[in-house]
């Protein structure tokens, strides 16, 4: 059976999937890694373990006689750099993008290349510290110069995963366009600070997402990797031409609007609305919310408080009566007044759990509070364009509470939960499909459920 192997590296889950020529998942393996401490004692992904998992995973599927691996690609979370020396070996840990960025360095950077608002508009990057991955190398230059001097290539994580297989260092359009503070969207080139700071480790030319290596005897064509949120958008761009919004949910809930030409304002950037680049190199207006991360933290707390399993929320059906009762009893967060940007918690952070009769009530209130922020985030991404469809994929698309609240909030839109299997991994497969698979992909394969 002809297949493509996709490595999908998330913050929480690491997956290896095989898709056949009809883009059906025929093999799936999922694992989670314990985070380790970096050289400053801050937690982050274990780069050595990730590298070993990539190599062993590919060897496993290549040796499986059921499959003929015709191509390989990778997708991974953004805002993370792997810094390699001249021999291709990692110089530093895989630093966590949540690691604090020193305020003195921030002030130094914007004194030279700001002001903040102007720089953010040029690079479509809110002021996010380490989440602006380019500043991770700037931080190393001034805080750890003995390490910085050893770095030959700084690769974004999707491109490092591909590098493990090919040994070829690349910059790629979707990773570079992902709030990195590296790309000048107006000039369509690296921002001037990269040259002025002599960031030679970013010297690789930016390549399109569909680039592949010549076919190899084992594994066929190898892609260069793609940013995960941008990968999730690929199937929709290939199947739908009319304007739509895609809400890709996971650790981050990111609303993507690939049809907007609206310029970013300073207020947009402060509220975590920015531009990405899609696999074609076109801007995508996007607003981000750390809702998946907050949901994970809150359900752990609810699990402990109510003495139930941590995944008990999966058993809770949507109850409109419960929602009405909560709206009557408690003051609700209003979308017009919520705070976005800078990893802001929802109003649930201030709730007192003993005021809820049971887990069901508390969990419905958590979803109401998360939804208040989500509504505003979607409106930011939508901007001024007219759309009729809102697609939701990822973890929250399987939550009837989340989906019903979302449909209620946007009665003017057709709100769909996408049952497209593994949309992010599928996007990574589709973007290099011309290299190995002549079959087309259409909207009939989405399995959409309207709410």
C-alpha positions as CSV (number, residue, x, y, z in Angstrom):
1,X,0.0,0.0,0.0
2,X,1.4,3.4,-1.0
3,X,1.5,5.8,2.0
4,X,2.9,9.1,3.2
5,X,4.3,9.3,6.7
6,X,3.6,12.4,8.7
7,X,5.2,13.4,12.0
8,X,2.9,15.7,13.9
9,X,4.8,17.3,16.8
10,X,2.5,19.1,19.3
11,X,3.3,20.6,22.6
12,X,1.3,17.8,24.3
13,X,1.0,14.9,21.8
14,X,3.6,13.6,19.4
15,X,2.0,11.6,16.6
16,X,3.2,9.4,13.7
17,X,0.5,8.9,11.0
18,X,0.3,7.1,7.7
19,X,-2.2,8.3,5.0
20,X,-3.0,6.2,2.0
21,X,-3.5,7.6,-1.5
22,X,-7.2,8.5,-0.6
23,X,-6.0,10.4,2.5
24,X,-7.4,7.9,5.0
25,X,-5.4,7.3,8.2
26,X,-4.1,3.7,8.0
27,X,-1.7,3.8,10.9
28,X,-1.4,6.1,14.0
29,X,0.9,6.1,16.9
30,X,0.8,8.7,19.6
31,X,3.0,9.4,22.6
32,X,3.7,12.1,25.2
33,X,7.0,13.1,26.6
34,X,7.8,14.3,30.1
35,X,9.3,17.8,29.9
36,X,12.8,18.3,31.2
37,X,14.6,21.4,32.6
38,X,16.8,23.5,30.4
39,X,20.1,25.0,31.4
40,X,18.3,27.8,33.4
41,X,15.9,25.3,35.1
42,X,12.9,26.2,33.0
43,X,10.7,23.3,31.7
44,X,10.6,22.4,28.0
45,X,10.5,19.6,25.4
46,X,13.3,17.0,25.5
47,X,15.1,17.5,22.2
48,X,17.2,14.3,22.4
49,X,14.1,12.2,23.1
50,X,12.2,13.9,20.2
51,X,15.1,13.2,17.8
52,X,15.3,9.6,18.8
53,X,11.5,9.2,18.4
54,X,11.6,10.7,14.9
55,X,14.3,8.3,13.8
56,X,12.9,5.2,15.3
57,X,9.4,6.0,14.1
58,X,10.5,6.3,10.5
59,X,12.5,3.1,10.7
60,X,9.5,1.3,12.1
61,X,7.2,2.2,9.2
62,X,9.9,1.7,6.6
63,X,10.5,-1.8,7.8
64,X,6.7,-2.6,7.9
65,X,6.0,-4.7,4.8
66,X,2.4,-3.6,4.7
67,X,3.4,-0.1,3.6
68,X,5.4,1.4,0.8
69,X,6.4,4.8,2.1
70,X,6.4,7.2,-0.9
71,X,6.9,10.5,1.0
72,X,7.6,11.9,4.5
73,X,6.8,15.3,5.9
74,X,6.7,16.9,9.4
75,X,4.5,19.5,11.1
76,X,5.2,21.0,14.5
77,X,4.3,23.9,16.8
78,X,5.9,27.2,16.1
79,X,7.9,29.8,18.0
80,X,10.6,27.3,18.8
81,X,14.2,27.1,17.5
82,X,16.7,24.3,17.3
83,X,20.2,25.8,17.2
84,X,22.8,23.7,15.4
85,X,26.6,23.9,15.2
86,X,28.7,23.4,12.1
87,X,28.6,19.6,12.6
88,X,24.8,19.7,12.7
89,X,24.5,19.0,16.4
90,X,22.3,20.9,18.8
91,X,24.1,23.7,20.7
92,X,21.3,24.5,23.1
93,X,18.2,22.9,24.7
94,X,14.9,23.3,22.9
95,X,13.8,26.4,24.8
96,X,10.2,26.8,25.8
97,X,8.4,29.7,24.2
98,X,6.8,30.5,27.6
99,X,10.3,31.2,29.1
100,X,10.4,34.8,30.3
101,X,12.2,37.3,28.2
102,X,14.5,39.7,30.1
103,X,12.9,43.2,30.3
104,X,16.3,44.9,29.9
105,X,16.9,43.1,26.6
106,X,13.4,43.9,25.5
107,X,14.0,47.6,26.1
108,X,17.4,47.4,24.3
109,X,15.9,45.7,21.3
110,X,13.0,48.2,20.8
111,X,15.3,51.2,21.5
112,X,17.3,50.1,18.4
113,X,14.5,48.7,16.2
114,X,11.2,50.1,17.6
115,X,9.0,51.7,18.5
116,X,7.0,48.6,19.6
117,X,3.9,49.4,17.6
118,X,5.8,50.2,14.4
119,X,8.0,47.1,14.6
120,X,4.9,45.0,15.3
121,X,3.1,46.3,12.3
122,X,6.1,45.7,10.1
123,X,6.6,42.1,11.3
124,X,3.0,41.2,12.0
125,X,4.2,40.1,15.4
126,X,2.8,41.3,18.8
127,X,5.3,42.0,21.5
128,X,5.5,38.4,22.9
129,X,9.1,37.9,24.1
130,X,10.2,34.3,23.5
131,X,7.1,33.7,21.5
132,X,8.7,35.9,18.9
133,X,11.2,33.1,18.1
134,X,13.7,35.4,16.4
135,X,14.3,37.1,19.7
136,X,15.4,33.8,21.2
137,X,18.6,34.1,19.1
138,X,18.9,37.7,20.1
139,X,18.6,36.6,23.7
140,X,21.3,34.0,23.3
141,X,23.6,36.6,21.6
142,X,23.5,38.8,24.7
143,X,22.9,36.4,27.5
144,X,24.8,33.3,26.5
145,X,27.4,34.5,23.9
146,X,29.6,31.4,24.4
147,X,26.7,29.3,23.0
148,X,25.6,31.9,20.4
149,X,29.1,31.8,18.8
150,X,28.7,28.1,18.2
151,X,25.4,28.3,16.3
152,X,25.6,27.8,12.5
153,X,21.9,27.2,11.8
154,X,18.8,28.2,13.7
155,X,15.9,26.1,12.5
156,X,12.3,26.3,13.4
157,X,11.1,23.1,14.9
158,X,9.2,21.8,11.8
159,X,12.3,22.3,9.8
160,X,14.5,20.7,12.4
161,X,12.2,17.6,12.3
162,X,12.7,17.4,8.6
163,X,16.5,18.0,9.0
164,X,16.7,14.9,11.2
165,X,15.9,12.9,8.0
166,X,17.5,14.9,5.3
167,X,20.5,16.7,6.9
168,X,19.4,19.8,4.9
169,X,18.8,23.1,6.8
170,X,15.9,25.2,5.4
171,X,13.8,28.2,6.3
172,X,10.2,27.7,5.3
173,X,7.4,30.3,4.6
174,X,4.8,29.3,7.2
175,X,7.3,29.0,10.1
176,X,9.0,32.2,9.2
177,X,5.7,34.0,9.0
178,X,4.5,32.8,12.4
179,X,4.9,35.9,14.8
180,X,8.7,35.4,14.7
181,X,9.6,39.1,14.5
182,X,11.9,38.1,11.7
183,X,9.9,38.8,8.5
184,X,9.1,42.2,7.2
185,X,5.7,41.7,5.6
186,X,5.8,44.9,3.6
187,X,9.3,44.5,2.2
188,X,8.8,40.7,1.8
189,X,12.2,39.9,3.3
190,X,14.0,39.5,6.6
191,X,13.6,42.6,8.8
192,X,16.6,44.9,8.9
193,X,17.4,43.9,12.5
194,X,18.4,40.4,11.4
195,X,21.3,41.8,9.2
196,X,22.2,44.6,11.6
197,X,22.6,42.1,14.4
198,X,24.5,39.7,12.0
199,X,22.1,36.9,12.7
200,X,23.9,34.6,10.2
201,X,22.2,31.6,11.6
202,X,19.0,32.8,9.8
203,X,20.9,32.8,6.5
204,X,18.9,30.1,4.8
205,X,16.7,31.3,2.0
206,X,13.0,31.1,2.6
207,X,11.5,28.2,0.8
208,X,7.9,27.3,-0.1
209,X,6.1,24.6,1.9
210,X,5.7,22.3,-1.0
211,X,9.5,21.9,-1.6
212,X,10.6,18.2,-1.5
213,X,13.9,16.4,-1.9
214,X,14.6,14.2,-4.9
215,X,13.2,10.7,-4.3
216,X,15.3,8.4,-2.1
217,X,15.5,4.6,-2.2
218,X,13.8,4.5,1.3
219,X,11.1,7.0,2.2
220,X,10.7,8.6,-1.3
221,X,10.3,12.4,-1.3
222,X,11.0,14.3,2.0
223,X,9.3,17.6,2.7
224,X,10.9,20.5,4.6
225,X,8.2,20.7,7.3
226,X,5.3,23.1,7.9
227,X,4.0,25.1,10.9
228,X,1.0,23.2,12.5
229,X,-1.6,26.0,12.4
230,X,-0.8,26.7,8.8
231,X,-0.9,23.0,8.0
232,X,-4.4,22.8,9.4
233,X,-5.5,25.4,7.0
234,X,-4.2,23.6,3.8
235,X,-7.2,21.2,3.3
236,X,-9.7,24.0,3.6
237,X,-7.9,26.2,1.1
238,X,-7.7,23.4,-1.4
239,X,-11.4,22.5,-1.0
240,X,-13.2,25.8,-0.5
241,X,-12.9,28.9,-2.6
242,X,-15.6,31.0,-0.9
243,X,-14.5,33.1,2.1
244,X,-14.5,31.2,5.5
245,X,-13.0,31.3,8.9
246,X,-11.1,28.3,10.4
247,X,-10.9,27.9,14.1
248,X,-8.0,25.5,14.8
249,X,-8.2,24.3,18.4
250,X,-5.5,22.7,20.5
251,X,-3.1,24.2,23.1
252,X,-3.8,27.4,21.2
253,X,-7.2,28.2,19.6
254,X,-6.3,30.1,16.5
255,X,-8.9,31.7,14.2
256,X,-7.5,31.9,10.7
257,X,-8.9,34.3,8.0
258,X,-7.1,33.7,4.7
259,X,-9.3,36.2,2.8
260,X,-8.6,39.4,4.7
261,X,-6.5,42.3,3.3
262,X,-7.2,44.5,6.3
263,X,-4.0,46.1,7.8
264,X,-3.1,45.3,11.4
265,X,-3.5,48.1,13.9
266,X,-1.7,48.6,17.2
267,X,-4.8,47.5,19.1
268,X,-5.0,44.3,17.0
269,X,-1.4,43.4,17.9
270,X,-1.9,44.1,21.6
271,X,-4.9,41.8,21.6
272,X,-2.9,39.0,19.9
273,X,-4.2,39.4,16.4
274,X,-1.5,39.1,13.8
275,X,-0.7,37.9,10.3
276,X,0.7,34.5,9.4
277,X,1.9,33.4,6.0
278,X,0.1,30.5,4.4
279,X,1.8,27.7,2.3
280,X,1.4,29.9,-0.8
281,X,3.2,32.8,0.9
282,X,0.0,34.9,1.3
283,X,-0.9,36.7,4.5
284,X,-3.5,35.1,6.8
285,X,-5.2,37.3,9.4
286,X,-5.1,35.3,12.7
287,X,-6.1,35.8,16.3
288,X,-4.8,33.6,19.0
289,X,-6.1,32.4,22.4
290,X,-4.3,30.2,24.8
291,X,-7.6,28.5,25.6
292,X,-6.6,24.9,25.2
293,X,-3.8,25.4,27.7
294,X,-6.2,27.1,30.2
295,X,-8.8,24.3,29.7
296,X,-6.2,21.7,30.5
297,X,-5.1,23.5,33.7
298,X,-8.7,24.1,34.9
299,X,-10.0,20.6,34.3
300,X,-7.0,19.3,36.4
301,X,-8.1,21.6,39.2
302,X,-11.8,20.6,38.8
303,X,-10.7,16.9,38.9
304,X,-9.0,17.4,42.2
305,X,-11.7,19.5,43.7
306,X,-14.7,17.2,42.8
307,X,-12.7,14.0,43.0
308,X,-13.3,12.8,39.5
309,X,-11.0,11.5,36.7
310,X,-9.2,14.3,34.9
311,X,-11.0,13.5,31.6
312,X,-14.4,13.5,33.3
313,X,-15.4,16.5,31.2
314,X,-15.7,14.2,28.2
315,X,-18.8,12.6,29.8
316,X,-20.6,15.9,30.3
317,X,-23.3,16.6,27.6
318,X,-24.4,20.1,26.7
319,X,-27.3,21.2,29.0
320,X,-29.0,24.4,27.8
321,X,-30.9,24.5,31.1
322,X,-27.7,24.5,33.1
323,X,-26.4,27.3,30.9
324,X,-29.5,29.4,31.5
325,X,-29.3,28.8,35.3
326,X,-25.7,29.8,35.4
327,X,-26.4,33.0,33.4
328,X,-29.1,33.8,35.9
329,X,-27.1,33.1,39.1
330,X,-23.7,34.4,38.2
331,X,-22.4,37.5,36.5
332,X,-21.0,36.4,33.1
333,X,-18.0,37.7,31.3
334,X,-19.0,39.9,28.3
335,X,-17.1,39.5,25.0
336,X,-16.9,43.2,24.6
337,X,-15.1,43.6,28.0
338,X,-12.7,40.5,28.1
339,X,-9.0,40.8,28.0
340,X,-7.0,39.3,25.2
341,X,-3.3,39.1,24.6
342,X,-0.3,38.3,26.8
343,X,-1.7,34.9,27.7
344,X,-4.7,36.3,29.6
345,X,-6.7,33.9,31.8
346,X,-10.5,33.8,31.4
347,X,-12.9,35.0,34.1
348,X,-13.0,31.5,35.5
349,X,-9.7,32.2,37.3
350,X,-11.7,34.3,39.7
351,X,-14.6,31.9,40.2
352,X,-15.1,30.3,43.7
353,X,-15.6,26.5,43.2
354,X,-17.7,25.9,46.3
355,X,-20.4,28.1,44.7
356,X,-21.1,25.3,42.2
357,X,-23.4,22.5,43.1
358,X,-21.4,19.9,41.1
359,X,-18.8,19.3,38.4
360,X,-21.3,19.7,35.7
361,X,-22.1,23.3,36.7
362,X,-18.5,24.2,37.2
363,X,-17.5,22.8,33.8
364,X,-20.3,24.5,32.0
365,X,-19.2,27.8,33.6
366,X,-15.6,27.2,32.5
367,X,-16.8,26.8,29.0
368,X,-18.9,30.0,29.2
369,X,-15.9,31.9,30.4
370,X,-13.6,30.5,27.7
371,X,-16.3,31.2,25.1
372,X,-16.5,34.9,26.1
373,X,-12.8,35.3,25.1
374,X,-13.2,33.1,22.0
375,X,-16.0,35.2,20.6
376,X,-13.9,38.3,20.8
377,X,-10.9,36.5,19.3
378,X,-13.0,35.3,16.3
379,X,-14.4,38.8,15.7
380,X,-10.9,40.1,15.6
381,X,-9.8,37.6,13.0
382,X,-13.0,38.2,10.9
383,X,-12.4,41.9,10.7
384,X,-14.4,43.6,8.0
385,X,-14.9,40.8,5.5
386,X,-18.2,39.0,4.9
387,X,-18.1,35.2,5.6
388,X,-20.8,32.6,5.9
389,X,-19.0,29.6,7.3
390,X,-17.0,28.9,10.4
391,X,-15.1,25.6,10.5
392,X,-13.8,24.2,13.8
393,X,-11.2,21.5,14.0
394,X,-9.1,20.0,16.7
395,X,-10.0,19.1,20.3
396,X,-12.8,21.5,21.0
397,X,-14.6,20.5,17.8
398,X,-15.5,17.3,19.6
399,X,-17.0,19.1,22.6
400,X,-20.8,19.5,22.2
401,X,-20.8,22.2,25.0
402,X,-18.2,24.3,23.1
403,X,-19.8,23.9,19.7
404,X,-23.3,24.7,20.9
405,X,-22.1,27.8,22.7
406,X,-20.2,28.9,19.6
407,X,-23.2,28.4,17.3
408,X,-25.3,30.4,19.7
409,X,-22.8,33.2,19.6
410,X,-22.7,33.4,15.8
411,X,-26.3,32.8,14.5
412,X,-25.4,34.6,11.3
413,X,-22.8,31.9,10.4
414,X,-22.9,28.3,9.4
415,X,-20.9,26.7,12.2
416,X,-19.4,23.3,11.4
417,X,-17.4,20.8,13.5
418,X,-15.0,19.2,11.1
419,X,-14.7,15.5,11.4
420,X,-11.7,15.6,9.1
421,X,-9.3,13.1,10.6
422,X,-6.1,14.7,11.8
423,X,-6.4,18.0,9.8
424,X,-3.0,19.3,10.8
425,X,-1.2,16.1,9.7
426,X,-3.4,15.9,6.6
427,X,-2.4,19.4,5.6
428,X,1.3,18.4,5.9
429,X,0.5,15.5,3.6
430,X,-1.5,17.5,1.1
431,X,1.1,20.3,0.7
432,X,3.6,17.9,-0.8
433,X,1.0,15.7,-2.6
434,X,2.2,16.7,-6.1
435,X,5.4,14.9,-5.3
436,X,3.8,11.4,-4.9
437,X,0.1,11.3,-5.2
438,X,-2.0,12.3,-8.3
439,X,-5.3,11.9,-6.6
440,X,-7.2,15.1,-5.7
441,X,-8.8,16.1,-2.4
442,X,-12.3,17.5,-2.2
443,X,-14.8,18.8,0.3
444,X,-16.8,15.6,0.3
445,X,-14.0,14.1,2.5
446,X,-14.5,16.5,5.4
447,X,-17.5,14.9,7.2
448,X,-18.8,18.3,8.4
449,X,-21.4,18.4,11.2
450,X,-23.4,21.6,11.5
451,X,-24.5,23.1,14.8
